[in-house]
Amino acid sequence: MDESAYLDTALEAARAAASIIRHYYRGNFEVRSKSDRTPVTVADVEAEQAIRQIIQARFPEHGFYGEETGQARMDSDYLWLVDPIDGTKSFVRQYPFFSTQIALMHRGKLVLGVSSAPAFDEIAYARAGHGAWLDDKPVRVSTISDLRDATLSTGNIQTLAASDRWAGFGELVSAVGRIRGYGDFYHYHLLASGKIDMVIESDVNILDIAALYVIVTEAGGTFTDLDGAAVNLDTRSVLATNTRLLPRIGSLL
């Protein structure tokens, strides 16, 4: 099969999810808490059901790993990774930093990513070997190589704050030109399009970042965990950069 069919399917699924999410955004919906105390809404569940239905209708032999509807055929060569609303807390409190994340893994390697932000009317996507795109325009990471000119954005860093890396992180904050906390999908879109230069998070799961990994790396960036290890199903932290800044950042962290 032409691998572009996988991207076409992911984009169609993301559009279907966006329609559902927009229907509920700023509307009345029930919020319940999962066992890990994170919220879930009817929008999360219905959006993932729509995504899953589209993917499984096209590729019934593929595996599926969803935030809300669970796992199926995890040992398949192809595994779809889906978070229908990454940033449900933002969605519930009605601010726009939430997105739909759809990624495809082939034999343990992430090969496709779609990151759709319904409230921003923005969609980023990438396929291995074919570059990264934001709203159908190609994007590339920045060429900044001096920390004094660089912008760092952080997301969830509670675990980092309690670790022995905290002092090094403080040195990094002092060294960069600007620090921001865009968080969630947004700072990865900015990184991939050359508008900021590095992202650090210490409290994520693979469904949060799988699609964004493909987008950032296809835009020319690097994307590992805070130990410098490759991204996999167990990844819990992120060090993403424009590549040129990586040696200096790595030495601090």
QUIMOLIN-V227088 format. One line per field, one symbol per residue. burial: + if it has 9 or more other C-alpha atoms within 8 Angstrom, else -. A space follows every 10 residues. Layout:
# QUIMOLIN-V227088
burial: ???
This chain:
# QUIMOLIN-V227088
burial: ------+-++ ++++++++-+ ++-+------ +-+-----++ ++++++++++ ++-+++---- -++++++++- +-++-+++++ ++++++++-+ +-----++++ ++++++---+ +++++++++- -+++++++-- ++++----++ ++-+--+-++ +++++++--+ ----++-++- +++--++++- -+++++++++ ++++++++++ ++++++++++ ++++++++++ ++++++---- +---++++++ ++-+++--+- -+-
